[in-house]
Amino acid sequence: MSSGKIYFPGLNGIRCIAVAIVIFFHINHYLTAFNLTPFQYFEARDEMSRNGVLLFFVLSGYLITYLLLKEKEVYASIDLKKFYIRRILRIWPIYYTIIILTVLLLSFQSLYPLLEAEGHSAWHNIKTIILYSFFLPNFGIILQYSLTTIAPLWSVGIEEQFYVTWPILIKKSRLILRSMIWFLVGYMALKGGAYLYAEITGKNRMFDMLNLFSFDSLCLGGITAYLYFKQHRILQILYNRYLQAASWLLLIASLILGPLQLTHVYDKELYALAFAIIILNVSTNKKTIINLENQFCNFIGKISYGLYIYHMIILCLLSLVMKDWTVDNKALHYIIIFLSVISLSVLVSHLSYKYFESRFLTIKTRFMKIKSSNQQEEEADTAPSQQPRHANTATA
């Protein structure tokens, strides 16, 4: 039996953009930890950090769905056990590393203000750790259980929850596209109903939960992958240069002006659709208007999971050292803080990837059935999995 070997260019560039958005807005928001005032212009647009995560979600749904479809095509089925083992080997090591480090920091009560744990009972912090340890950080956010250093884990929990059932849907469904569409429509209908309920009763929790969880955005990425996998005729529309330009302009304009509020209920789906168009064109369209394939993007994309996970704890620890620094030139002070957090995050993520994560990735290759050229095919939100534009090849 042959195993597919696949390569998509430009996906590390997407990861690079996404993680850069998240880190920039997080640093700006937590400048107060360095006794600096956040840039109010960007503070008012802080929601863009979640749109950076949304870009990760769409990419994850796109890439993992494509590989599941390819596995089903080559092997006539999907090995769920191997899929979940691969997820564990890629996601869990540094996920639990950051939780353990947070528990250690909690043993120092003087660090409570830094962790935003001050004012909470010990039981509150224990429940927070429990929720995050069982991949329920998104529920923690809804229930207002969070700690600064592990705050980024909320999106990882959402992805792990989504992938409990998504491979099963693809494996069992005979009409995969129809099943995906029903999943998307059902989720959006639930959101619409939750919004109406909130408008009538003033109780927003259900709508906030569905909006945060973003399963529909992951699904949109999956639908896009299916359309490419089947070379659907709608690709000719999605490859349109003007549609590409509009999608990029939406992203760029939102970074400058803040997320657009068009429908409120389905704004995230609009962004997810634009991101899906960007991802599809960057990775599969020979006439893409923006090419993201370069050494810098490949490097940052490769370590993007570590960057995403580690940057908040690095920011917090750096603030302990640098909060009392004084620099006569205020602009230079801001530059030093941004560069220090970013540089150390890149260094730690690179070392983590090279000496820690790579050990698990080596084991992970034993459970691969469809391989990318760099043997990291499934981590849209993590390592540099990439695949072919129009030439899907199978190797013995």
C-alpha positions in Angstrom: 0.0 0.0 0.0 1.3 3.4 -0.9 1.4 6.5 1.4 0.8 10.0 0.1 3.5 12.5 0.3 2.2 16.0 0.1 3.4 19.6 0.0 1.5 22.9 0.3 3.6 26.0 -0.1 3.0 29.2 1.8 1.3 27.7 4.9 4.2 28.7 7.1 3.6 32.2 5.9 0.0 32.0 7.1 1.2 30.8 10.5 3.8 33.6 10.6 1.1 36.2 10.0 -1.3 34.6 12.5 1.2 34.3 15.4 2.6 37.8 14.7 -0.9 39.3 15.1 -1.5 37.4 18.3 1.8 38.3 19.9 1.8 42.0 18.9 -1.6 42.6 20.5 -0.8 40.6 23.6 2.4 42.5 24.2 0.6 45.8 23.7 -2.2 44.8 26.1 0.3 43.8 28.8 2.6 46.8 28.6 1.2 47.8 32.0 3.3 44.9 33.4 6.4 46.9 32.3 5.0 50.2 33.8 4.2 51.4 30.3 0.9 52.6 28.9 -0.6 50.4 26.1 -1.1 52.1 22.7 -4.7 53.0 23.0 -5.2 52.8 19.3 -4.3 49.1 19.3 -5.9 48.4 22.7 -9.2 49.5 21.2 -8.6 46.9 18.4 -7.4 44.1 20.7 -10.1 41.8 19.3 -7.8 41.3 16.3 -5.7 39.0 18.4 -8.6 36.6 18.4 -8.9 37.0 14.6 -5.3 35.9 14.5 -6.3 32.7 16.3 -9.3 32.4 13.9 -6.8 32.3 11.0 -5.1 29.4 12.9 -8.5 27.7 13.2 -9.3 27.9 9.5 -5.8 26.7 8.6 -6.1 23.8 10.9 -9.4 22.7 9.6 -8.1 23.1 6.0 -4.9 21.1 6.4 -6.1 18.3 8.7 -9.2 17.7 6.6 -7.2 17.5 3.4 -4.9 14.9 5.0 -7.8 12.9 6.3 -9.4 12.9 2.9 -6.2 11.8 1.3 -5.8 9.0 3.9 -9.3 7.8 3.2 -8.7 7.9 -0.6 -5.4 5.9 -0.4 -6.4 3.4 2.4 -10.2 3.4 2.0 -10.5 4.3 5.7 -9.0 6.5 8.4 -7.0 5.1 11.3 -8.5 7.0 14.2 -6.1 5.6 16.7 -3.1 6.8 14.8 -4.7 10.1 14.2 -5.2 10.7 17.9 -1.7 9.5 18.8 -0.3 12.0 16.4 -2.3 14.8 17.9 -1.1 13.8 21.4 2.5 13.6 20.4 2.4 17.1 18.7 0.1 19.0 21.1 0.5 17.6 24.6 4.2 18.0 25.4 4.5 21.7 25.5 0.8 22.1 26.4 1.4 20.4 29.7 4.9 21.9 30.0 3.3 25.4 30.3 0.7 24.1 32.7 3.4 22.6 35.0 5.4 25.9 34.8 2.2 27.8 35.8 1.6 25.6 38.8 5.2 26.2 39.9 4.7 29.9 39.6 1.5 29.7 41.6 3.6 28.5 44.5 5.0 32.0 44.8 2.2 34.2 46.1 4.2 37.3 45.3 3.7 36.4 41.6 -0.1 36.4 41.9 -0.6 39.9 40.4 1.5 38.9 37.5 -0.6 35.8 36.9 -3.8 37.8 37.4 -4.5 35.3 40.3 -4.6 37.9 43.0 -8.0 38.2 44.7 -8.9 34.6 43.8 -9.1 31.8 46.2 -6.7 28.8 46.0 -9.7 26.7 45.0 -10.4 29.1 42.1 -6.8 28.6 40.9 -7.0 24.8 41.3 -10.2 24.7 39.3 -8.5 26.8 36.6 -5.6 24.3 36.4 -8.0 21.4 36.3 -10.1 22.8 33.4 -7.0 23.5 31.4 -5.4 20.2 32.2 -8.4 18.4 30.7 -8.4 20.5 27.6 -11.4 22.6 28.7 -9.8 26.0 28.7 -12.5 27.5 26.6 -15.0 26.6 29.2 -12.7 28.2 31.7 -12.9 31.5 29.8 -16.7 31.3 29.8 -16.7 30.6 33.5 -14.0 33.3 34.1 -11.3 30.9 35.2 -8.0 31.9 33.7 -4.4 32.6 34.4 -2.2 34.9 32.3 0.6 32.4 31.5 -1.8 29.7 30.2 -4.3 32.0 28.6 -3.3 31.1 25.0 -4.3 27.5 25.6 -8.0 28.3 25.1 -7.7 27.8 21.4 -5.7 24.5 21.7 -8.6 23.2 23.8 -11.1 24.1 21.1 -9.1 22.3 18.4 -8.7 19.2 20.5 -12.5 19.1 21.2 -13.3 19.6 17.5 -11.0 16.8 16.5 -12.6 14.4 18.8 -15.4 14.0 16.3 -14.3 15.6 13.0 -12.2 12.6 11.8 -15.1 10.3 12.7 -17.5 12.4 10.5 -15.1 12.1 7.6 -14.5 8.4 8.1 -18.1 7.4 8.5 -19.8 9.8 6.0 -20.5 8.6 2.5 -21.5 12.1 1.4 -18.7 14.1 3.1 -19.4 17.5 1.7 -23.1 17.3 2.6 -22.2 16.2 6.2 -19.7 19.1 6.5 -22.3 21.6 5.2 -24.9 20.3 7.6 -22.4 20.6 10.4 -21.7 24.2 9.4 -25.4 25.1 9.0 -26.4 23.5 12.2 -23.7 25.3 14.2 -24.6 28.7 12.6 -28.3 28.0 13.3 -27.4 27.4 17.0 -25.5 30.6 17.1 -28.4 32.5 15.5 -30.8 31.0 18.0 -28.5 31.8 20.9 -28.3 35.4 19.8 -32.0 35.7 19.6 -32.3 34.2 23.1 -29.8 36.7 24.4 -31.6 39.6 22.8 -34.9 38.5 24.5 -33.6 37.4 27.9 -30.3 39.4 28.2 -28.5 36.1 28.9 -25.5 36.0 26.6 -23.5 33.0 27.9 -24.7 30.5 25.2 -24.0 32.9 22.3 -20.6 33.9 23.7 -19.7 30.2 24.1 -20.7 29.3 20.6 -19.0 32.4 19.2 -15.8 31.6 21.1 -15.6 27.9 20.3 -15.4 28.6 16.5 -16.2 25.1 15.4 -17.9 26.6 12.3 -14.6 28.3 11.4 -12.7 25.0 11.6 -15.5 23.4 9.5 -15.1 26.2 6.9 -11.5 25.3 6.6 -12.4 21.7 6.1 -15.0 22.5 3.4 -12.4 24.5 1.6 -10.0 21.5 1.7 -12.7 19.3 0.3 -13.3 21.6 -2.6 -9.7 21.6 -3.5 -9.3 17.9 -2.9 -12.2 17.2 -5.4 -11.0 20.0 -7.7 -14.6 21.4 -7.5 -15.6 23.8 -10.2 -16.2 26.5 -7.5 -12.4 26.8 -7.3 -12.4 29.0 -10.4 -14.5 31.5 -8.4 -12.4 31.2 -5.3 -9.2 31.7 -7.4 -10.5 35.0 -8.8 -7.9 37.8 -8.3 -10.4 40.3 -7.2 -11.8 38.0 -4.6 -8.3 37.3 -3.3 -7.6 41.1 -3.1 -10.8 41.6 -1.2 -9.9 38.9 1.3 -6.5 40.4 1.9 -7.9 43.9 2.1 -10.3 42.7 4.8 -7.5 41.4 6.9 -5.2 44.4 6.4 -8.0 46.9 7.0 -9.0 45.1 10.1 -5.5 45.3 11.5 -5.5 49.0 10.9 -9.1 49.9 11.8 -10.1 47.0 14.0 -12.5 44.1 13.3 -15.4 45.2 11.2 -18.8 44.9 12.8 -21.1 44.0 10.0 -23.6 41.4 11.2 -22.3 40.9 14.8 -23.8 37.4 14.8 -21.8 36.1 11.9 -18.8 38.4 11.6 -16.4 35.6 12.6 -17.8 33.4 9.8 -17.2 36.3 7.3 -13.6 36.5 8.4 -13.2 32.7 8.4 -14.4 32.7 4.8 -11.9 35.4 3.8 -9.2 33.5 5.6 -10.1 30.3 3.8 -9.9 32.1 0.4 -6.4 33.4 1.4 -5.2 30.0 2.5 -6.5 28.2 -0.5 -4.9 30.7 -2.9 -1.6 30.9 -1.1 -1.2 27.1 -1.0 -2.8 25.9 -4.3 -3.2 28.7 -6.8 -0.2 29.3 -9.2 -1.6 32.8 -9.8 -1.9 33.8 -6.1 -1.5 37.5 -5.8 0.7 37.1 -2.6 3.4 34.5 -2.3 4.4 33.6 1.3 7.0 31.0 0.5 10.3 32.3 1.9 12.9 31.4 4.5 11.8 33.8 7.2 8.2 32.7 7.1 9.2 29.0 7.0 11.4 29.5 10.1 8.7 31.4 12.1 5.9 29.0 10.8 7.9 26.0 12.0 8.1 27.2 15.5 4.7 29.0 15.6 3.1 26.6 18.0 5.9 27.2 20.5 5.7 30.9 19.9 2.0 30.9 20.5 2.3 28.8 23.7 5.4 30.3 25.3 5.1 34.0 24.6 2.8 34.8 27.5 4.9 33.2 30.2 8.0 34.8 28.7 6.2 38.2 28.7 5.3 37.7 32.4 8.8 36.6 33.5 10.5 39.4 31.5 8.2 42.0 33.2 9.7 40.9 36.5 13.1 41.9 35.3 12.3 44.9 33.2 9.3 46.6 34.9 11.5 49.0 36.9 13.8 49.8 34.0 13.8 53.5 32.9 14.8 54.7 29.5 15.0 58.4 28.8 13.7 58.0 25.3 10.2 56.7 25.7 9.9 55.5 22.1 13.1 53.5 22.6 11.7 52.0 25.8 8.7 50.6 23.9 10.9 49.3 21.2 13.2 47.5 23.7 10.1 45.8 25.4 8.6 44.6 22.1 12.0 43.4 20.8 12.9 41.7 24.1 9.6 39.7 24.3 9.6 38.8 20.6 13.3 37.8 20.5 13.2 35.7 23.6 10.0 34.0 22.5 11.6 33.1 19.2 14.8 31.8 20.9 12.9 29.7 23.4 10.5 28.4 20.8 13.4 27.5 18.5 15.2 25.6 21.3 12.0 23.9 22.3 11.4 22.8 18.8 14.9 21.6 18.2 15.7 19.8 21.5 12.2 19.0 23.0 9.4 18.9 20.5 11.5 17.2 17.7 11.9 14.1 20.0 8.1 13.6 20.0 7.8 14.5 16.3 10.3 11.7 15.5 8.0 9.2 17.3 5.0 10.8 15.6 6.3 9.8 12.2 5.8 6.1 13.1 2.1 6.8 13.2 1.8 8.7 9.9 0.0 7.3 7.0 0.0 10.4 4.8 3.3 12.3 5.0 4.2 15.8 4.0 7.6 16.5 2.6 8.9 17.7 6.1 6.9 15.0 8.0 4.8 17.4 10.0 1.6 17.3 8.0 -1.2 17.9 10.5 -0.2 20.9 12.6 -1.9 23.9 11.0 -1.6 25.6 14.3 1.9 24.3 15.1 4.8 23.0 12.9 5.4 23.6 9.2 3.2 21.2 7.5 2.9 22.1 3.8 1.5 20.5 0.7 1.5 20.5 -3.2 -0.2 23.1 -5.3 -1.7 20.9 -8.0 0.5 17.8 -7.9 -0.6 15.3 -5.3 1.9 12.5 -5.3 2.0 9.1 -3.6 5.2 7.5 -2.7 5.8 3.9 -1.9 
